[in-house]
Amino acid sequence: MLKLIVNNLKERKIGLHELNSEELTEALHYAVANQDFALQREIGNHFTHIYDQTDEIPYWFKSEYDDDVTIINFGQRDKVVDWSSVTLEDCLPLTHSKHKPLLNGFKNWLLAVSDPLENGGAVIKTSTVKMRVEKVLSLIDAILLRSAALQLSLYHLSHITCDFWLSLFKAMSENGPINGVYDFTGRTVELVKAHVKSITQEQVNAFASKYPFVIRDIAEDDLTLHLAKQERVKACCWLYSQGYYKYGSSFIATGNGAVLAILLFEGKIASPSLNTPTSTELWLTEKERSTEYRPFNTENSKTSTAEATINTYISMAKLINTNIFKDNASSPSIEATKALSVRKINDLVILKPAGRTQTLHPDVVFKLTRQSFEFVLKFQQDILDA
């Protein structure tokens, strides 16, 4: 009887919906015992429908798969990924026919984020998909920014190794996930140092006269770019000529991150509207304060990234393996991500465990508390009279 049911299922004479629970159970046991993967897949899909979604474009992917521009929307503003704006080291755009396998590899990686087959059959909520898509886009940018070392134009994704991922996650752990990918500080220094030689001494004098704040002395602990004072003035002068201190027709003394993003990454990354930080060393005037005192700096350069954060990025990196099963895309070796884990990263960098946000050192808190009491005791009568 069981063999008759199985044969009828394979010949499409009956459907799974026509079987009762006992017959379904027997058919499943038969498929497992006989390693009949086609029947296992059909029975699994009967309950979960996950295979029905493998060839569907998800709701948030608003473009056709083969379009040069991908529009992503999670219910608010469109996010436009213009793949044609990226140029590889062979001076050809990413959308060139030669690089079609690489482009498809990136698209498949993005689509894998919400694919139930890649998520244990689970359907992920929109906010989680949005967060993970942004992380995959930043990892795609990390690959594109290292295209010369990976020889992307020649080998596409096949030269991505475990050492590449370990090196990337080490940088992300030490400098924060975003800075680890984009290296804003290092690229800004490299950019301005490449152009300061074009600035004359007369331009420096005129600029310093107009914006004397740029020649201020900055404490060593507050330096991020570590430019000499003369270099800093020349850097500001050059950036001024590039429209760095403008937003439309308005003047922004602290700099426009969007302009800096274009100067640093135009033609190099796929992510649109990258939030690029501006350095205080390049300010032309003191920033207006909305509080009576400056905020106390609690940043610690020795603080690493949290384990949970790096673990999420590792999970997103492993989704690149979806390309191994695709005929239309380039793929790295499965071994490249096989050894990736938080424990492996912890061998290179001590990651911050889950816990409370780091607060000020007790010595600082107690000292400030003591000074506050001493001030009140010393001037209590004046305070009361006021």
C-alpha positions as CSV (number, residue, x, y, z in Angstrom):
1,M,0.0,0.0,0.0
2,L,2.8,2.4,0.9
3,K,4.7,1.8,-2.3
4,L,1.5,2.4,-4.2
5,I,1.0,5.7,-2.5
6,V,4.7,6.7,-3.2
7,N,4.4,5.8,-6.9
8,N,1.2,7.7,-7.2
9,L,2.8,10.7,-5.6
10,K,5.8,10.5,-8.0
11,E,3.6,10.1,-11.0
12,R,1.4,13.1,-9.8
13,K,-1.7,10.9,-9.8
14,I,-2.4,12.1,-6.2
15,G,-1.3,15.1,-4.2
16,L,0.0,15.3,-0.7
17,H,-3.1,17.2,0.4
18,E,-5.1,14.1,-0.4
19,L,-3.3,12.0,2.2
20,N,-4.2,11.7,5.8
21,S,-1.7,12.3,8.6
22,E,-0.8,8.6,9.0
23,E,-0.1,8.2,5.3
24,L,2.0,11.4,5.2
25,T,4.0,10.2,8.2
26,E,4.6,6.8,6.5
27,A,5.6,8.5,3.2
28,L,8.1,10.7,5.1
29,H,9.6,7.8,6.9
30,Y,9.9,6.0,3.5
31,A,11.6,9.0,1.9
32,V,14.2,9.2,4.8
33,A,14.9,5.5,4.9
34,N,15.4,5.3,1.1
35,Q,17.2,8.7,0.8
36,D,14.6,9.9,-1.6
37,F,15.5,13.6,-1.4
38,A,13.0,14.6,-4.1
39,L,10.2,13.2,-2.0
40,Q,11.6,14.7,1.2
41,R,11.8,18.1,-0.5
42,E,8.2,17.8,-1.7
43,I,6.9,16.8,1.7
44,G,8.9,19.5,3.4
45,N,7.6,22.1,1.0
46,H,4.0,20.9,1.6
47,F,4.3,22.0,5.2
48,T,6.6,25.1,5.0
49,H,6.3,26.4,1.3
50,I,9.9,27.5,1.6
51,Y,10.8,26.1,-1.8
52,D,8.0,28.1,-3.4
53,Q,9.8,31.3,-2.5
54,T,13.3,30.5,-3.8
55,D,12.7,31.9,-7.3
56,E,10.6,34.9,-6.1
57,I,11.9,38.4,-5.8
58,P,11.2,39.5,-2.2
59,Y,8.9,42.4,-1.4
60,W,11.7,44.8,-0.5
61,F,13.6,44.2,-3.8
62,K,11.7,46.7,-6.1
63,S,13.8,46.2,-9.3
64,E,14.1,43.5,-11.8
65,Y,17.0,41.1,-11.0
66,D,19.0,42.1,-14.1
67,D,18.6,45.9,-13.7
68,D,21.8,47.9,-13.4
69,V,20.1,49.8,-10.6
70,T,18.6,48.1,-7.6
71,I,15.9,49.8,-5.6
72,I,15.4,48.7,-2.1
73,N,12.4,49.8,0.0
74,F,11.3,48.7,3.5
75,G,8.2,50.9,3.7
76,Q,9.7,54.3,3.7
77,R,12.2,56.0,1.4
78,D,13.7,54.1,-1.6
79,K,17.4,53.1,-1.2
80,V,19.0,53.1,-4.7
81,V,22.1,50.9,-5.3
82,D,23.6,52.0,-8.6
83,W,25.9,49.1,-9.5
84,S,26.9,50.9,-12.7
85,S,28.6,53.7,-10.7
86,V,31.2,51.2,-9.4
87,T,34.4,50.9,-11.4
88,L,36.8,48.0,-10.9
89,E,40.6,48.1,-11.2
90,D,40.4,47.2,-14.9
91,C,38.6,50.5,-15.4
92,L,35.4,48.7,-16.4
93,P,32.1,49.2,-14.6
94,L,30.7,46.5,-12.4
95,T,27.8,46.2,-14.8
96,H,30.0,45.3,-17.8
97,S,29.2,41.9,-19.3
98,K,32.7,40.6,-18.2
99,H,31.7,41.2,-14.6
100,K,28.2,39.8,-14.7
101,P,29.1,36.8,-12.5
102,L,30.5,39.2,-9.8
103,L,27.4,41.5,-10.0
104,N,25.1,38.5,-9.8
105,G,27.1,37.2,-6.8
106,F,26.4,40.5,-4.9
107,K,22.7,40.4,-5.8
108,N,22.3,36.8,-4.8
109,W,24.0,37.6,-1.5
110,L,21.5,40.4,-0.8
111,L,18.5,38.3,-1.8
112,A,19.7,35.5,0.6
113,V,19.1,37.8,3.6
114,S,15.4,37.1,3.6
115,D,15.4,33.7,1.8
116,P,13.7,31.2,4.2
117,L,16.0,28.5,2.8
118,E,19.0,30.4,4.2
119,N,17.3,31.1,7.5
120,G,16.2,27.7,8.7
121,G,12.8,28.1,7.1
122,A,12.0,31.2,9.2
123,V,10.3,34.3,7.8
124,I,12.2,37.3,9.1
125,K,10.4,40.5,10.1
126,T,11.0,43.6,8.0
127,S,13.1,45.5,10.6
128,T,15.5,42.6,10.8
129,V,15.8,42.2,7.1
130,K,16.5,45.9,6.7
131,M,19.3,45.8,9.3
132,R,20.9,42.7,7.7
133,V,20.7,44.1,4.2
134,E,22.6,47.2,5.4
135,K,25.2,44.9,6.9
136,V,25.6,42.9,3.7
137,L,25.9,46.1,1.7
138,S,28.8,47.2,3.9
139,L,30.5,43.8,3.5
140,I,30.1,44.2,-0.3
141,D,31.7,47.6,0.0
142,A,34.6,46.0,2.0
143,I,35.2,43.6,-0.9
144,L,35.0,46.4,-3.5
145,L,37.4,48.7,-1.5
146,R,39.9,45.8,-1.5
147,S,39.4,45.0,-5.2
148,A,43.0,45.5,-6.1
149,A,44.3,43.0,-3.5
150,L,41.5,40.5,-4.4
151,Q,42.0,41.1,-8.1
152,L,38.2,41.3,-8.4
153,S,38.3,42.2,-12.1
154,L,40.2,39.0,-12.9
155,Y,39.1,36.4,-10.4
156,H,35.8,37.9,-9.1
157,L,34.9,36.3,-5.7
158,S,37.1,33.2,-6.1
159,H,40.1,34.9,-4.4
160,I,38.2,35.6,-1.2
161,T,39.8,33.4,1.5
162,C,39.5,32.8,5.2
163,D,42.5,35.2,5.8
164,F,40.6,37.9,4.0
165,W,37.6,37.6,6.4
166,L,39.8,37.3,9.5
167,S,41.7,40.4,8.5
168,L,38.5,42.3,7.8
169,F,36.8,41.2,11.1
170,K,39.9,42.0,13.1
171,A,39.8,45.6,11.7
172,M,36.1,45.8,12.4
173,S,36.6,44.5,16.0
174,E,39.4,47.0,16.7
175,N,38.0,50.1,15.1
176,G,34.3,49.5,15.1
177,P,32.3,47.8,12.3
178,I,31.9,50.8,10.1
179,N,35.4,52.3,10.5
180,G,36.8,48.8,10.1
181,V,35.2,48.6,6.6
182,Y,35.7,52.1,5.3
183,D,38.7,53.4,7.3
184,F,37.4,57.0,7.2
185,T,40.4,58.4,9.1
186,G,43.1,56.7,7.1
187,R,41.5,57.5,3.8
188,T,40.9,61.2,4.7
189,V,44.5,61.6,5.7
190,E,45.6,59.9,2.4
191,L,43.2,62.1,0.4
192,V,44.3,65.5,1.9
193,K,48.0,64.7,1.9
194,A,47.8,63.9,-1.8
195,H,46.5,67.4,-2.5
196,V,48.0,69.7,0.0
197,K,51.1,70.2,-2.2
198,S,48.9,72.1,-4.6
199,I,48.2,74.8,-2.0
200,T,50.6,77.8,-1.9
201,Q,51.8,79.7,1.1
202,E,49.9,82.8,0.0
203,Q,46.6,80.7,0.0
204,V,47.5,79.4,3.5
205,N,48.1,82.9,4.8
206,A,44.9,84.2,3.3
207,F,42.8,81.2,4.6
208,A,44.3,81.4,8.1
209,S,43.5,85.1,8.2
210,K,39.9,84.5,7.2
211,Y,39.5,81.5,9.5
212,P,41.9,81.8,12.4
213,F,40.3,78.9,14.2
214,V,42.2,76.5,12.0
215,I,45.6,77.5,13.4
216,R,44.6,76.7,17.0
217,D,46.6,74.3,19.1
218,I,44.9,70.9,19.6
219,A,45.8,68.6,22.5
220,E,47.5,65.4,21.4
221,D,44.6,63.3,22.9
222,D,42.1,65.1,20.7
223,L,43.9,64.4,17.5
224,T,42.4,61.9,15.1
225,L,44.1,62.8,11.7
226,H,47.4,63.7,13.3
227,L,48.2,66.4,10.7
228,A,50.8,69.0,11.4
229,K,49.4,72.5,11.8
230,Q,50.6,73.6,8.4
231,E,49.2,70.5,6.8
232,R,45.9,71.0,8.6
233,V,45.5,74.6,7.2
234,K,46.3,73.4,3.7
235,A,43.9,70.5,4.0
236,C,41.1,72.8,5.1
237,C,42.0,75.2,2.3
238,W,41.8,72.4,-0.3
239,L,38.6,70.9,1.1
240,Y,37.1,74.4,1.0
241,S,37.8,74.6,-2.8
242,Q,36.0,71.2,-3.2
243,G,32.8,72.5,-1.6
244,Y,33.4,70.5,1.6
245,Y,32.0,73.4,3.7
246,K,28.8,73.9,1.7
247,Y,25.4,72.4,1.9
248,G,23.5,73.8,-1.1
249,S,23.8,77.5,-0.7
250,S,24.5,77.3,3.1
251,F,27.9,77.4,4.8
252,I,28.8,74.6,7.2
253,A,31.9,75.3,9.2
254,T,32.1,71.8,10.6
255,G,32.1,70.2,7.1
256,N,29.7,68.2,4.9
257,G,30.1,64.4,5.3
258,A,28.2,63.8,2.0
259,V,30.8,65.8,0.1
260,L,33.6,64.0,1.8
261,A,32.0,60.6,0.9
262,I,32.1,61.6,-2.7
263,L,35.7,62.6,-2.5
264,L,36.7,59.4,-0.7
265,F,34.5,56.7,-2.3
266,E,33.1,57.9,-5.7
267,G,33.2,54.9,-8.1
268,K,34.5,52.6,-5.3
269,I,31.5,51.4,-3.3
270,A,27.9,50.4,-3.9
271,S,26.2,51.7,-0.8
272,P,24.2,55.0,-1.4
273,S,24.1,57.9,1.1
274,L,27.0,56.7,3.3
275,N,27.1,58.5,6.6
276,T,30.7,59.8,6.6
277,P,31.9,61.4,9.8
278,T,33.7,64.8,9.8
279,S,36.8,65.4,11.9
280,T,37.0,68.2,14.5
281,E,40.5,69.0,13.3
282,L,39.0,70.3,10.0
283,W,36.5,72.6,11.6
284,L,36.7,76.3,10.5
285,T,35.0,77.7,13.6
286,E,34.1,76.5,17.1
287,K,30.9,74.4,17.1
288,E,28.1,76.1,18.9
289,R,27.2,74.4,22.2
290,S,23.7,73.7,23.4
291,T,24.8,73.0,26.9
292,E,26.7,75.0,29.5
293,Y,29.7,72.7,29.5
294,R,31.3,70.5,26.9
295,P,30.4,66.8,27.2
296,F,32.9,64.6,28.9
297,N,34.7,62.3,26.5
298,T,34.2,58.7,27.5
299,E,35.6,57.1,24.3
300,N,38.3,54.6,24.8
301,S,40.5,53.7,21.8
302,K,41.3,50.3,23.4
303,T,37.6,49.3,23.6
304,S,36.8,46.6,21.1
305,T,33.5,45.8,19.4
306,A,30.9,43.6,21.1
307,E,30.8,39.9,20.5
308,A,27.1,40.0,19.4
309,T,27.8,42.7,16.8
310,I,30.6,40.7,15.2
311,N,28.6,37.5,15.4
312,T,25.8,39.1,13.3
313,Y,28.3,40.3,10.7
314,I,29.8,36.8,10.5
315,S,26.4,35.3,9.9
316,M,25.8,37.8,7.1
317,A,29.3,37.0,5.6
318,K,28.4,33.3,5.4
319,L,25.3,34.1,3.3
320,I,27.7,34.7,0.4
321,N,27.9,30.9,0.1
322,T,24.4,31.0,-1.5
323,N,26.3,31.5,-4.7
324,I,27.9,28.1,-4.5
325,F,24.5,26.7,-5.6
326,K,23.9,29.3,-8.4
327,D,25.0,28.8,-12.0
328,N,24.8,32.5,-12.8
329,A,27.3,33.9,-10.2
330,S,30.9,33.9,-9.0
331,S,31.4,32.2,-5.7
332,P,34.2,32.0,-3.1
333,S,35.3,28.6,-1.7
334,I,33.1,27.2,1.1
335,E,36.3,26.9,3.1
336,A,36.6,30.8,3.2
337,T,33.9,31.1,5.8
338,K,33.9,27.6,7.3
339,A,36.2,28.5,10.2
340,L,34.7,32.0,10.8
341,S,33.4,32.3,14.4
342,V,33.5,34.6,17.4
343,R,36.0,32.4,19.1
344,K,38.3,32.6,16.1
345,I,38.1,36.4,16.1
346,N,38.7,36.4,19.9
347,D,42.0,34.7,19.2
348,L,43.0,37.9,17.3
349,V,41.2,40.6,19.3
350,I,39.6,40.4,22.7
351,L,36.0,41.2,21.9
352,K,33.7,43.0,24.4
353,P,31.3,40.6,26.0
354,A,27.7,41.3,26.5
355,G,27.1,43.7,29.4
356,R,26.3,47.2,30.5
357,T,27.6,50.2,28.7
358,Q,31.0,51.3,30.0
359,T,30.8,54.2,32.4
360,L,33.3,56.7,33.7
361,H,36.1,55.4,36.0
362,P,35.2,55.6,39.7
363,D,38.2,57.8,40.4
364,V,36.8,60.4,38.0
365,V,33.2,60.2,39.4
366,F,34.3,60.4,43.0
367,K,36.7,63.3,42.3
368,L,33.9,65.3,40.6
369,T,31.5,64.5,43.4
370,R,34.0,65.7,46.0
371,Q,34.6,68.9,44.1
372,S,30.9,69.5,43.8
373,F,30.4,69.2,47.6
374,E,33.4,71.3,48.3
375,F,32.1,74.0,46.0
376,V,28.7,74.0,47.6
377,L,30.1,74.1,51.2
378,K,32.5,77.0,50.3
379,F,29.9,79.1,48.5
380,Q,26.7,78.0,50.2
381,Q,25.8,81.4,51.5
382,D,26.4,83.1,48.2
383,I,24.3,80.4,46.5
384,L,21.4,80.9,48.9
385,D,21.6,84.7,48.7
386,A,21.4,84.4,44.9
